Every structure is written in structure tokens, then in C-alpha cells.
């Protein structure tokens, strides 16, 4: 019976030899908003985008609210408004390309992953 190390064997594990190898696994510091068709802003800072997405068929207003809840911590209820200041209600209506603003009487914190 021969002894063959499995691919997951610790003896075959690769240890990075430099920091740059680790950095290669991290997303580069490029402008990740290129190509996005929906841009999210804090209503208190309408010049700095806090997130966004490339809208595709099937993305609803309710989906957009859920996405905002993933990337932000809002300390009170919030609403979304379009670039022309119309309130975007939750529902099955399709998200359209454009700017959306998060309105809240509480604080808005952006989560950094």
C-alpha cells in the first residue's frame, strides 16, 4: 500500500511568500462604478455615490430596497427617491436606470466589505 498525499494535504498547501501574492487576490482599487446604470446616494451628500448596480430585467423596487439594506445600516426607516425627487415605493415595478437617493431621519452608515 503506497502512501500518496491527497491534494488537500497540509504538506501540499501553498504558503504565500510575499504580501503581493495576497494583494493579487483582492479586487484591484479601480473605479468599480464603471458600467453601472443605477447609482445610489445618501440624500445628505448628493455628489458621492455610495453604491450602484447594472440594472437588468427583473430587478424590482423591492429588490433595490433589499440591496440598500445589505450595503447600508440605517438607524430608522428610510425611503428611496428618484433623481426627480419622486418617492420609489416598494413593489414589483422594474428599476429604471438613474440616480436614487436614500432618505432617512436617522443616521446612514455604509458597510465596507
N, C-alpha and C positions, 0 to 999 in steps of 0.2 A: 504494500500500500504506500503510494507516494504522498508526500506532503506538498500540496500546492496552495499557495496563498490565494485567498479569494480577492477579487477586485476591491472589496471594501475593507480588506485587511489593513490594520493600522500601519503595518510595515510598508504598504504601498501608498500610504497617504502622502500627499504633496504638501509641503510646508512652504509658504511664500518666503522668498529670500530677500525681498525688498518691499518697501512701502508702495512703490509704484505698481506692483502686481495687484495689491489690494485696491489701489485707486482705479485701476483699469476696470474693475468690476462695478464701480459706482458710476451712475449716469454722469456724463460729462456736463460741465457747467455752461451748456449752451442755452440759448433762448428757447425754452420748451413751449412757448406760446405760438411759435410759427405754425401756421396752418389752422389754428383754432378759429372756429366760426362763432362761438359763443364765448363771451368774456364776462367774468363776474367781478364786481367791485363792491367795496364797503361804501355805503351811501355817505359816510363821513370823509371819504377820500376817493373822489371820483376819477382821479388821474392814475391810480395804481391798481392794476389788475391783480386780484387775489387768486384767480383760477380761471378755468375755462375748459372747453371741450370742442371737439369736432362733432357737430351735430349730424346725426344720421336718422334715417327713418325709424320711427318707433320711440324716440326719446320724448317723453311727455313732461308736462309741467310737474306732475307728481314726482317723476324720476329726478328732475332738476332739483326739487326741494330736498329729496333724499341725498343727492350728491353734495349739496351745500352742507347738510348735516354731517357728512363724512369729513369734509375738509375744514369746517369751522366749529368752534364752540361758541354758542350764542347764549347769554345768560338770561334771556327772556324770549318770548315769542318773536318771530321775525316774519317778514313778508319779502317777496321779490317784486321788483318793478322793472319794467322795460325802459329802454332809453328815452321813450316819450312819456315817462312817468305814469304809465298805466300799471295798476296792480295786477300781478300774474296770479290767478287763483290756482290752487292745486286742482288737478283734473287730468283727463285723458287728451286734452288738446296738445298738439305737437309743438315742441320748442322750435322757434324760428331763430335764425342767425341774428346776432346783435349783441348789444350790451345789456346786462342785467345787474341791478343794484340790490344789495341786501340791506333792508331797513329794519331796525330794532331799537327799542328804547333802552335795551341792555347793552352790555359790552360784547364785542365781537373779537374772537381770538382765532387766528389762523394756525392750524395744526401743521407742523413741519415733520414730514416723514423722512 
